[in-house]
Amino acid sequence: MGAKLGALITGLTRIGGMIGLIIIAFMVLATMADVTMRYFFHRPIAGVIEYCGILLPVTVFLGLAATQQASGHIGVTLFLHRLSPQGRAIQEIINLLLCLAFALALASQTWKGAMYAYAIKEYRYGVIGQDIPVWWAKIAMSIGFWMLSLQYLLDIGNKWSQWRSGRYAPKPTSPESQKGIL
């Protein structure tokens, strides 16, 4: 994959991760303020619970690509240490292709759902007596899946070029290499 395209995908992934972090910080501060107002002044802040409930999935889905970029997803490496470096590279590329197919299916379906939610201006009725729009959160979730798909494409391109050039160096996964971690 081209260096400029790779840098663009990496930048978008980082932006998505940063937006997720900012939203989490907002949710923590808003919840702290709500709890403080509720228990000390008996005046909760209207809408905090509802908006935090809508923002939580947004943080998760916008952070998926950043987690993939950092190799932060959980992986099972039961038999990987028995594969040759070439076999391991092929296995990782196959895994990434399967993950890409799944992420693209989710991105497509969530995009359709988000566009429908936008068309009908989907909302959630809150305790505060106002309609809280949720269509924008569904769009953000879909964007997160599209970003994850782009990150998978970048990872596949990188693994492929490493494998083809003979520069592939797998991370150690044998039980012996894990000694001292826990």
Protein Blocks (a to p, Z undefined) as FASTA:
>chain_A
ZZklmmmmmmmmmmmmmmmmmmmmmmmmmmmmmmmmmmmnopacehklmmmmmmmmmmmm
mmmmmmmmnopaccdfklmmmpcfklmmmmmmmmmmmmmmmmmmmmmmmmmmmmmmmmno
pacddfkopacdfklmmmmmmmmmmmmmmmmmmmmmmmmmmmmnopaccddfbfklmgok
ZZ
